Amino acid sequence: MNNKITLKPAGGDSMMDNTWQMHSLLKQEVKRWQAERGFFWSEKLSPAQAPPYYPINELPEEAILELCQRLNRVSNIMPTEPELLDAWHRFKTFQLVTNPELLSRLQLALCGVAQLFREMLVATKNNLGDNQVKDYIGLAATQSMGCPICGELAAVSVLSSPIGKRFLHCSTCGHEWLAKRVGCIRCGIQEASKLTYLKSEEYPRIEVVICQACGQYFKEYDLRVRNVEDLDWENIRTLPLDYAAEKWSADHAHKFTFQQQVELN
């Protein structure tokens, strides 16, 4: 069986450079907003008594829209207030947002607010020495696929340096928690024969793991090979792997029988 897939470039270097520059500008603006407005918003919402401590649907809507407008200004694209509110309503009710750039800024604003509350919670608990919460945020979270901070499902897994401990990473609030060394982060199955690993020489530190049990896939970053400063950007930069994984899954879904190590050229 031929499992080799040729990855075609998604775009020119100049397009990727422009995307990176805008991504960096927006992330910098998120950090500035967190520094300037974090204390104000921190008093508007208290953590829950049990995980998830700051569920996404309970984050202050006004904070998300406030941050989104700042990101719009950085992008030099200012929607009207009705346009912004309509896009936000569609976004939170899982309807189509027709403006992809506005959608991406809404997503980034939501993540920026979630990250703010995550950082405040971790800092507070560390200062107070609340071992029960710290234990759950760390080791005890190995029993959950969901983020103990915001409740969202893990987006990717990472193998940390130097010994390869495995952590799940939440792309919404940025939290990471210890996980079992092998298994699907979507459905939790740990049977090795149900997992197929796709590799590419172009992205040597990344494997795309396809689960035969649930039919979903995820990326796993090996930080022992090379450190990654911004996993959000890495997910954008490595989108060709997503396309390849989807194509491979479509081509081989009826043939899943054994664990395979597949090289993508």
N, C-alpha and C positions, 0 to 999 in steps of 0.2 A: 504494500500500500504506500503510495507516495504522499507523505505528509508535509512536503516542502511548499512554502508559500513565498512568492516574491513580493516584498513590500515596495510599493511605489511612493515616491516623495509626495507629501501632501501639499507642498507649496515651496516657493523659493525662499532663500535665506533672508532676503529683504523683508518678506512678509512675516517671517518668524521673528525677525529683529524688531519690527514695528509692534508686533503683538506683545513681545517681551517688555518693550519700553512702556507701553500703556499699562500692562499688568503691574509693572513695578511702581508706576506713578499712582495707580489706584490703591495698591497695598500700602504705600507710604501715607496716602491720605487717610486710610483706615487707622493707621497707627497714630496719626496726629489727632484724629477725632477721639480715639480712645483715651489719649493723654489729656485732652482738653475737656471732654465731656463725661469721662468715665465716672468720676466721683458723683456728679449730678445724677446719672442714671442708676448708679449702684444703690441709691437710697429708694428707688422706685419699685424694687422687686427683691423679695427675700427668697432664699433657697428652700426647696421642699425638704421635708424631714427624711425622705428616703429617695434613692435614685429613681428616675433621673432628677437631678436637683434643679435644673433650669430647662424644662421641656420647651421645645421650639415654639409650640403654639401659645406659650405663656410669656414669651419675650415681649417687651413693650413695643407696640406697633409704631408709636411716634418716634422712637429711637431709630428704628430701621429706616423709616422714611426720611428722617433728618440726615442720617448718614448717606442714604442713597442720593439725596439732593446735592450733598457735597461731592460725591463721586461724579454726578452729572456735570457739575461745574468744572471739575478737573478735565472731563472729557469734552468740554465745550459744547455740550448738547443738553439743553434745558427743556424738558417736557413741561407742559402746563400742569397745574395741580390736578385738574380732572383727569388728564392723561396718566399721571403718576398713580393716582388713586385707583383708576380703572385697571392699570397693569398690576398693581399690588393685589387687588381683589382677585383678579384672574390667577395670579401666581399662587396665592394661598389657598385657592379652591381648585387647584390643579387643572385650570383651563388654559387654553393656548394664549400666550403673550406674543403678539405679532411682531413686536419690535425686539429682535434678538439682543441688541446692545443694551437696551433698557433692562431686559430680562437678566443679563449677566451682571449688571450693576445691582439689581435687586438681590440676586443671589449673594453677591459679595457683601452687600450691606447686612443681610441676615447673618452671614457667617461672622462679620465683624462684630456685631452685637453679641452673638453667641460666644465668641472668643473672649470678649470683654468680661462677661459674667463667669466664664470658665477660669480665667486668670485670677479674678477676684476671689473666687471660691477656693482655689488651690492655695493662694497666698494666705488667705485667712485661716484655713485649716492647718496649714503648716505652722503659722505663727502661734496658733492656739494649742497645737499639739493634739488635735482631735484624732486619735489613733483609729477610731472606728471608721470615720469617713475616709481617712487616708488609706486604710487597708482596703476599703471597697474600691476606691478610685484606682488603686494599684493591683495588688495580687488577687483579691477576691473577684475582680471583674473577669477572670478567666472563664467564668461560667456563663458569660453573656456575650452575645453578638452585638448588643446595643451599647451605645456610649453611656457611661454612668453619669455624665454631666448633662447632655442634652437629649439623650434617648434615641438619637439617629443611629442607623446601622453603620458599621465600619465600612469605609470606602476601600481601603487598601490595607495590606499587611507589610510590615518592615522587619528585617532581620538586623538587629543592632550589632555594632562593633563592641568588643572584639570577638565574642564567642557565639554570636548568632541567636541571642534570645529573640523570640518573636513577639511583636507588639501589633495590636490593631490600631489603626489610625482613623480618627473621625475627621472628615473633610469639612464638617460644619463648624465645630468649635475648636478643632485642632488638638483635642485630647488624645492621648495614647495610653493603652492599658495592656498588661501582659496577657498573652494568649498561649494556648497549647501549640506545640511546635509544628504539628501537621494537622490539616483539616480545612474544610471549606468555610470561609468567613461569611458566606451567605446562608447556608442551611445547617452548618455545624457538623456534618458528617466527617468522621476521621478515618474512614477506610481508604487506605492509600491507593488501592486498585481503581477507585472511582475518580481519581484526580489525574488530569493530563496537563503537562507543563509545556508551554510554548516558549521558545527562546529566539532571540535575534542577535546577530553579531553587532548590529547597529546600536543596540541598547543592552550592553553586556551585563548590567547589574539588575536587570528586570526579568522576571518570569511572569507570564500570564497563565494563571491556573484556571483550567476549565473543569467544572464539576459535572460528572455524568449523572449524579443523583438528582440535582435540581436544575441542571441545564444552564446555570449562570457562570460567569467568570469574574476574576478580579486580578489585579496586579500585585506582585510581591516584590519589594525593593530590597536588595541586599546591600546594606550600608557598609558591610565589610569590604566590598569591592570599591565603592566610591560613596562618599557622603552626599546627601541631598539636603540642601538648605531650604528648599521650598517645594513640598510635595504637591501643592496645588498646581504650580507651574509645570512640574514633571508630568502630571496627568494630562496637561494640555500639550506639552511637547511630544509626548509619546502616544498621541492619538492614533498614529498608524498601527500600533499594536492592538488597539481596540477594534479597528476595522478588520485586521487580520484574524483576530480571535472570533469575531462574528462570522466571517467568511468560513473559517475552519469549522466552526460549530455547525453551520448550515450544511457544509459538505459532508461532515462525518457524524452527524447526530445519530444516524441509524447504525453506525458501526462501533459505538462505544462498547468495548468489552474488557479491555485491560488498561492499566496505567501505562502511559506512553511518554517518552521524552522526545519532543518534536523540535526540530530546529527550523526557524524561519530565516530564509536568506533574503 
